[in-house]
Amino acid sequence: MAVPGTFLMPILLLCRLSPNLAAARSPTGVECVLFNEEYMTCTWGSREMLTANYSLYYWYENRSPVVECKHYLQDQGVSIGCHFNQSEIIQFQPFRVLVNASLGGRTLEIPSKRMELQDLVKPEAPVNLTIRNMSSNQLQLTWTSPYPKAQCLEHAVKYKSNKDTSWMEQRVKGEIFSFPSVDYEKYYTFYVRSKINSYCGSTQLWSEWSVPVVWGNNSTSKSVVEEQLHWFWIHTVLIPIASCLLLLVLVILLVRMERVWVILMPRIPNPSKNFDELFVTHNGNFQEWAGVPKDIVESFKPNYSENICYVSELPPKESYEHLWESSNHLLSLMPTALAAPCEHSPYKSTYVG
Amino acid sequence: MERMLIFCMLFFCSSMAMTAAPHKIATYKQLFKTITRLETTVKDKDVELLHTPENPVDGCLSTAVICFQKGALKLQPENSQVNSTFTQTIRVLGIPSDPISQAHCESSCESYEKKTPKEFLKSFANLIKQLIKN
C-alpha cells in the first residue's frame, strides 16, 4: 500500500506547514514610507512575528515590469523589509508590491493594495530654529526644512513657558511663526514639525519634532530652578523629618509623663469596687450599708395592720338590699379583725343609685 | 553701451524667472482649491463621461492639463442653485501651458479612459498636485 502512503505524505506535510504559513501571513500588510523623498522602506513585520523566507516584488502599473527588491532589510537573518533608492521611486504612478513567504518549498503570496507614493512622504524634522526679538513684545521663530520643496510643507509649532502646565500647538503654513505677546519673566521652549500639505499629497505622516529652541531670561530661569530646588528640599526632606521628630517627642512625653497621659486618656471610672461593701459585707442591705440609724429604720416599719377593704359600685335599690345582706354575710364569715377596720374606715361611703 | 544693455536684459530676465515660479505655484494652488470646490457641486449621475488622463508621464503633463480643461467645460452643476457660482468657477480654470513639453507627448485626449465627473475632478486635482510638486 505504498501509493496511499505517498499520497498521504504531502497532505500531512501541508497540514503541518500551513499553520506556520498562516502565521507568516499574520503580518498586518506591507507599509511603505518615503523618508524625505530620498529613500523608501517597505516593511511587512518584525522578527518576533515572522518565521518564513520573504521576497518582495514591485512594479508601477502600466509602466514598468515586475522587479525584485535589490536591498532587503534584515533582522537576525529574517527579511523584514525592502529599501528603495531614490532612483527606484516614481511618484504619481500607481505602485504595487507583492511579498512572497516561503517555508519548506511552499509559497504564500501577501498582496498589498495599490499605493500612491506621493501620499506616503514623511519629511525630515525642521532644523536651524531661530528666535528673534521683534518690537512690542513680539517673538519671531524661523526655521528651515531639509525637505527640498517648501511649497509642499505645512508646519506645526509646539510651545510652552516654564509657568504653563500643558503645551500649546499651532499650525503654520510658512516657515515663520510670530508669538504675539511674550512675558519677559517667563522661559519659553519651542518645537517645530512638518507635514506634506494637501497641495502635494494626502498624508497624515508628520515628521519628528525638531530640536527645541528656548527663549527667556537666563538669570530668571536660574533663580526659578534654585527656588524649585529649595522648595523641593523643604517639601521632600525637612517637613517629613520635622513631622517624624514631633511625633517621637509626643510619644515619649506620653509614655514618661503620666499627667499628660491622664489628660489625654482619662480613666473610665469603675464603680463596681465602691459597691463591694454593700454586696459582700452587708449582704445587699442598703440601709445598713448607708448607715441609717436603727430607730429610723424601725420607724419606717408599720405598727398596724391594715385589712383589705373591698370597694364596689352599689347596684340599683331592688338589688341593693340583697347585696347589703350578702355583704353582711360575707363580713360575718371573715375574721373580726378584718371586718372591724372596714367600719371604722374614714372612707366608708354609701352610694344609692 | 551694448554690454550694459545685455547685462540689463539678462538681469531683467533672471528676475522674471525667479518671480515666475512662485507665481505659477500660487496659480496652481488656486486652481487646486477651485477643483476641490467643484467636486462638491458637480453633477455626477446621468451625465456624459469624460476622457480622464490618469497618471500622465512628465512629458505629457501639459497635454493632460489641456485635456482636463476641455473636459471641464462639459461639467454640469448639481442643481440650479449653484449654477451661477459653478459657471464662474469653471471660468477660473485657465492654466498656463508649457509648449515645449507638449510637443513630446504622444497621447491624445481621446486615448484616455472615460470616467465620471467626480473621478475626472479627482484625477485633475492629482495632476495639479504633481505640477505644484514639480
Boltz contact constraints between the chains, C-beta under 6 A:
constraints:
  - contact:
      token1: [A, 92]
      token2: [B, 55]
      max_distance: 6.0
  - contact:
      token1: [A, 92]
      token2: [B, 130]
      max_distance: 6.0
  - contact:
      token1: [A, 93]
      token2: [B, 55]
      max_distance: 6.0
  - contact:
      token1: [A, 151]
      token2: [B, 25]
      max_distance: 6.0
  - contact:
      token1: [A, 152]
      token2: [B, 133]
      max_distance: 6.0
  - contact:
      token1: [A, 199]
      token2: [B, 29]
      max_distance: 6.0
  - contact:
      token1: [A, 199]
      token2: [B, 32]
      max_distance: 6.0
  - contact:
      token1: [A, 199]
      token2: [B, 132]
      max_distance: 6.0
  - contact:
      token1: [A, 200]
      token2: [B, 129]
      max_distance: 6.0
  - contact:
      token1: [A, 200]
      token2: [B, 132]
      max_distance: 6.0
  - contact:
      token1: [A, 200]
      token2: [B, 133]
      max_distance: 6.0
